[in-house]
C-alpha cells in the first residue's frame, strides 16, 4: 500500500514527525501537497462534507480508504503496521504517552514566536515573544529534556522504550534538531546537561534510512515559516 501524507508544503512542521517514521519504516508514501495539484486535493478533503471521519487539520494520512489525523494518532497507527512500538499494550501506551508529551513541547515551542495568536504575524507580538522565549529557554526546555533524560536512564537501554527503536525516539531526535535550529546559543549551554538525550539523537541520525533521508531533497530545511524558527532576538 502506498500511503498518502497530507501536510503544508515548504515546512517540516508536525508533518516531519510522520515523515521520519515513514522513512525509518521504509514505507512507500507520497508527500501529496509537494506535488502538482496536491494543495487543491488537501483543501478539498479538509472541506469535504462526505468524509465520515474528517480531519481537523494537517497532517493526516490516507491509507487506502482509511484517513488518520493528528500526529500522535498517525504514529500510533503506523507503529502497529511497521513495528515502531512495543508489541504489548502497556508498551504501546507508554510510547504513545511519551509522544503526547512531545506534542506538548512542540506546542510550547511554537508559542515562543506566536504567544498571542497564530493569526498574527510575529512582528505584531515581538515583545510578548521575547518574554515567552525567555521562560521557555530557562524553564521549559530543561524540564522537558530532563524528563526524557530520566526516561532514558530508567529504561536501562539504548532507546526510550527499551532495546528497540520506537517512533518516539525519532520524534525526540526531531525535537533536538528543532531546538538546535531555533535556539542555538541556548541549546549549546543546555544540552550538555542531558547526555543521554544527545546520544539518542546521534544514534537516530546514524541509522541508515534516516541518514539517507536527512541527506536527500525529501528533507525540507528548517525555516521561519515552521514550528521551530530562528529569531536571534529570542535566543537569549
One Martini backbone bead per residue (centre of mass of N, CA, C, O) as a GRO file, in nm:
protein
  236
    1UNK     BB    1   0.096   0.036   0.022
    2UNK     BB    2   0.026   0.373  -0.042
    3UNK     BB    3   0.088   0.650   0.115
    4UNK     BB    4  -0.080   0.959   0.216
    5UNK     BB    5   0.057   1.274   0.274
    6UNK     BB    6  -0.078   1.559   0.455
    7UNK     BB    7   0.089   1.875   0.405
    8UNK     BB    8   0.254   2.145   0.421
    9UNK     BB    9   0.450   2.319   0.223
   10UNK     BB   10   0.795   2.407   0.311
   11UNK     BB   11   0.761   2.238   0.583
   12UNK     BB   12   0.790   2.045   0.853
   13UNK     BB   13   0.663   2.032   1.120
   14UNK     BB   14   0.441   1.784   1.209
   15UNK     BB   15   0.501   1.607   0.955
   16UNK     BB   16   0.796   1.512   1.029
   17UNK     BB   17   0.725   1.284   1.226
   18UNK     BB   18   0.601   1.109   1.002
   19UNK     BB   19   0.831   1.094   0.801
   20UNK     BB   20   1.035   0.949   0.984
   21UNK     BB   21   0.868   0.690   1.012
   22UNK     BB   22   0.846   0.619   0.711
   23UNK     BB   23   1.150   0.605   0.658
   24UNK     BB   24   1.229   0.390   0.868
   25UNK     BB   25   1.019   0.177   0.740
   26UNK     BB   26   1.020   0.190   0.421
   27UNK     BB   27   0.782   0.335   0.307
   28UNK     BB   28   0.524   0.389   0.085
   29UNK     BB   29   0.518   0.737  -0.015
   30UNK     BB   30   0.332   1.052  -0.045
   31UNK     BB   31   0.380   1.404  -0.074
   32UNK     BB   32   0.123   1.555  -0.195
   33UNK     BB   33   0.168   1.882  -0.173
   34UNK     BB   34   0.453   1.856  -0.342
   35UNK     BB   35   0.254   1.830  -0.571
   36UNK     BB   36   0.070   1.862  -0.830
   37UNK     BB   37  -0.241   1.953  -0.688
   38UNK     BB   38  -0.219   1.898  -0.373
   39UNK     BB   39  -0.356   2.140  -0.237
   40UNK     BB   40  -0.634   2.099  -0.356
   41UNK     BB   41  -0.679   1.819  -0.232
   42UNK     BB   42  -0.655   1.896   0.065
   43UNK     BB   43  -0.876   2.117   0.077
   44UNK     BB   44  -1.103   1.932  -0.014
   45UNK     BB   45  -1.089   1.736   0.226
   46UNK     BB   46  -1.132   1.951   0.453
   47UNK     BB   47  -1.424   2.042   0.313
   48UNK     BB   48  -1.561   1.784   0.335
   49UNK     BB   49  -1.900   1.621   0.374
   50UNK     BB   50  -1.837   1.296   0.320
   51UNK     BB   51  -1.666   1.238   0.548
   52UNK     BB   52  -1.679   1.050   0.830
   53UNK     BB   53  -1.357   1.129   0.920
   54UNK     BB   54  -1.261   1.428   0.953
   55UNK     BB   55  -1.012   1.640   0.946
   56UNK     BB   56  -0.895   1.926   1.098
   57UNK     BB   57  -0.579   1.895   1.021
   58UNK     BB   58  -0.276   1.905   0.949
   59UNK     BB   59  -0.185   1.608   0.963
   60UNK     BB   60  -0.265   1.343   0.723
   61UNK     BB   61  -0.354   0.995   0.655
   62UNK     BB   62  -0.367   0.778   0.372
   63UNK     BB   63  -0.506   0.431   0.388
   64UNK     BB   64  -0.676   0.397   0.164
   65UNK     BB   65  -0.985   0.447   0.319
   66UNK     BB   66  -0.809   0.558   0.544
   67UNK     BB   67  -0.821   0.833   0.787
   68UNK     BB   68  -0.551   0.993   0.968
   69UNK     BB   69  -0.522   1.201   1.247
   70UNK     BB   70  -0.285   1.324   1.410
   71UNK     BB   71   0.025   1.264   1.492
   72UNK     BB   72   0.006   1.052   1.724
   73UNK     BB   73  -0.205   0.876   1.573
   74UNK     BB   74  -0.040   0.808   1.325
   75UNK     BB   75   0.195   0.670   1.478
   76UNK     BB   76   0.025   0.450   1.608
   77UNK     BB   77  -0.063   0.325   1.341
   78UNK     BB   78   0.222   0.265   1.219
   79UNK     BB   79   0.334   0.085   1.447
   80UNK     BB   80   0.151  -0.170   1.391
   81UNK     BB   81   0.280  -0.208   1.086
   82UNK     BB   82   0.619  -0.134   1.161
   83UNK     BB   83   0.749  -0.180   1.440
   84UNK     BB   84   0.740   0.120   1.629
   85UNK     BB   85   0.652  -0.063   1.879
   86UNK     BB   86   0.550  -0.230   2.115
   87UNK     BB   87   0.349  -0.518   2.135
   88UNK     BB   88   0.243  -0.433   2.395
   89UNK     BB   89   0.017  -0.239   2.550
   90UNK     BB   90   0.193  -0.090   2.757
   91UNK     BB   91   0.408   0.000   2.550
   92UNK     BB   92   0.224   0.160   2.359
   93UNK     BB   93   0.119   0.362   2.573
   94UNK     BB   94   0.394   0.474   2.653
   95UNK     BB   95   0.474   0.590   2.377
   96UNK     BB   96   0.223   0.767   2.347
   97UNK     BB   97   0.276   0.938   2.596
   98UNK     BB   98   0.546   1.055   2.497
   99UNK     BB   99   0.428   1.186   2.241
  100UNK     BB  100   0.237   1.382   2.391
  101UNK     BB  101   0.466   1.533   2.528
  102UNK     BB  102   0.587   1.635   2.264
  103UNK     BB  103   0.339   1.796   2.180
  104UNK     BB  104   0.366   2.002   2.405
  105UNK     BB  105   0.643   2.110   2.322
  106UNK     BB  106   0.566   2.205   2.040
  107UNK     BB  107   0.357   2.414   2.130
  108UNK     BB  108   0.558   2.585   2.298
  109UNK     BB  109   0.755   2.651   2.071
  110UNK     BB  110   0.553   2.804   1.897
  111UNK     BB  111   0.477   3.021   2.131
  112UNK     BB  112   0.740   3.192   2.120
  113UNK     BB  113   0.637   3.340   1.832
  114UNK     BB  114   0.303   3.288   1.921
  115UNK     BB  115   0.159   3.393   2.210
  116UNK     BB  116  -0.123   3.513   2.113
  117UNK     BB  117  -0.144   3.449   1.782
  118UNK     BB  118  -0.146   3.279   1.478
  119UNK     BB  119  -0.283   3.524   1.308
  120UNK     BB  120  -0.031   3.669   1.379
  121UNK     BB  121   0.243   3.824   1.343
  122UNK     BB  122   0.545   3.835   1.480
  123UNK     BB  123   0.570   4.153   1.463
  124UNK     BB  124   0.299   4.182   1.658
  125UNK     BB  125   0.471   3.997   1.912
  126UNK     BB  126   0.766   4.050   2.017
  127UNK     BB  127   0.756   4.114   2.319
  128UNK     BB  128   0.608   3.853   2.400
  129UNK     BB  129   0.814   3.657   2.275
  130UNK     BB  130   1.049   3.722   2.460
  131UNK     BB  131   0.914   3.623   2.718
  132UNK     BB  132   0.847   3.336   2.625
  133UNK     BB  133   1.139   3.247   2.550
  134UNK     BB  134   1.274   3.289   2.819
  135UNK     BB  135   1.103   3.075   2.971
  136UNK     BB  136   1.153   2.835   2.785
  137UNK     BB  137   1.462   2.822   2.824
  138UNK     BB  138   1.475   2.822   3.146
  139UNK     BB  139   1.229   2.595   3.196
  140UNK     BB  140   1.119   2.397   2.964
  141UNK     BB  141   1.357   2.260   2.834
  142UNK     BB  142   1.471   2.129   3.097
  143UNK     BB  143   1.214   1.975   3.169
  144UNK     BB  144   1.183   1.797   2.919
  145UNK     BB  145   1.475   1.684   2.889
  146UNK     BB  146   1.487   1.574   3.177
  147UNK     BB  147   1.269   1.365   3.142
  148UNK     BB  148   1.404   1.203   2.906
  149UNK     BB  149   1.658   1.138   3.061
  150UNK     BB  150   1.515   0.962   3.277
  151UNK     BB  151   1.390   0.758   3.088
  152UNK     BB  152   1.658   0.652   2.976
  153UNK     BB  153   1.776   0.561   3.244
  154UNK     BB  154   1.534   0.362   3.321
  155UNK     BB  155   1.550   0.174   3.071
  156UNK     BB  156   1.851   0.056   3.046
  157UNK     BB  157   1.895   0.158   2.742
  158UNK     BB  158   1.895   0.291   2.419
  159UNK     BB  159   1.588   0.349   2.450
  160UNK     BB  160   1.292   0.462   2.573
  161UNK     BB  161   1.155   0.144   2.541
  162UNK     BB  162   1.450   0.015   2.502
  163UNK     BB  163   1.618  -0.175   2.261
  164UNK     BB  164   1.404  -0.058   2.066
  165UNK     BB  165   1.295   0.126   1.831
  166UNK     BB  166   1.081   0.410   1.823
  167UNK     BB  167   0.897   0.680   1.727
  168UNK     BB  168   0.987   0.860   1.975
  169UNK     BB  169   1.286   0.871   1.899
  170UNK     BB  170   1.244   1.031   1.639
  171UNK     BB  171   1.105   1.274   1.780
  172UNK     BB  172   1.340   1.353   1.966
  173UNK     BB  173   1.532   1.416   1.743
  174UNK     BB  174   1.360   1.653   1.626
  175UNK     BB  175   1.369   1.829   1.875
  176UNK     BB  176   1.671   1.880   1.879
  177UNK     BB  177   1.690   2.000   1.600
  178UNK     BB  178   1.490   2.236   1.647
  179UNK     BB  179   1.630   2.369   1.894
  180UNK     BB  180   1.901   2.419   1.753
  181UNK     BB  181   1.785   2.612   1.544
  182UNK     BB  182   1.626   2.822   1.729
  183UNK     BB  183   1.848   2.772   1.996
  184UNK     BB  184   2.174   2.760   1.984
  185UNK     BB  185   2.278   2.897   2.241
  186UNK     BB  186   2.101   2.753   2.451
  187UNK     BB  187   2.177   2.458   2.366
  188UNK     BB  188   2.480   2.477   2.418
  189UNK     BB  189   2.425   2.496   2.730
  190UNK     BB  190   2.198   2.267   2.790
  191UNK     BB  191   2.257   1.976   2.653
  192UNK     BB  192   2.492   1.879   2.843
  193UNK     BB  193   2.284   1.781   3.073
  194UNK     BB  194   2.179   1.559   2.827
  195UNK     BB  195   2.343   1.293   2.714
  196UNK     BB  196   2.122   1.085   2.635
  197UNK     BB  197   1.970   1.257   2.433
  198UNK     BB  198   2.210   1.312   2.245
  199UNK     BB  199   2.276   1.013   2.186
  200UNK     BB  200   2.008   0.949   2.056
  201UNK     BB  201   2.023   1.146   1.828
  202UNK     BB  202   2.282   1.016   1.701
  203UNK     BB  203   2.163   0.734   1.650
  204UNK     BB  204   1.939   0.819   1.460
  205UNK     BB  205   2.116   0.972   1.246
  206UNK     BB  206   2.280   0.686   1.179
  207UNK     BB  207   2.060   0.563   1.046
  208UNK     BB  208   2.036   0.473   0.730
  209UNK     BB  209   1.754   0.593   0.651
  210UNK     BB  210   1.789   0.865   0.794
  211UNK     BB  211   2.050   0.958   0.663
  212UNK     BB  212   1.936   0.955   0.374
  213UNK     BB  213   1.710   1.157   0.425
  214UNK     BB  214   1.881   1.402   0.531
  215UNK     BB  215   2.043   1.404   0.238
  216UNK     BB  216   1.786   1.473   0.102
  217UNK     BB  217   1.517   1.642  -0.064
  218UNK     BB  218   1.292   1.551   0.136
  219UNK     BB  219   1.435   1.732   0.332
  220UNK     BB  220   1.336   2.001   0.488
  221UNK     BB  221   1.424   2.297   0.573
  222UNK     BB  222   1.461   2.507   0.795
  223UNK     BB  223   1.229   2.778   0.889
  224UNK     BB  224   1.020   3.085   0.924
  225UNK     BB  225   0.733   2.888   0.893
  226UNK     BB  226   0.754   2.708   1.126
  227UNK     BB  227   0.795   2.601   1.442
  228UNK     BB  228   1.103   2.630   1.409
  229UNK     BB  229   1.256   2.946   1.483
  230UNK     BB  230   1.505   3.191   1.385
  231UNK     BB  231   1.543   3.435   1.641
  232UNK     BB  232   1.792   3.598   1.787
  233UNK     BB  233   1.618   3.763   2.005
  234UNK     BB  234   1.521   3.475   2.145
  235UNK     BB  235   1.836   3.375   2.196
  236UNK     BB  236   1.945   3.424   2.519
   0.00000   0.00000   0.00000
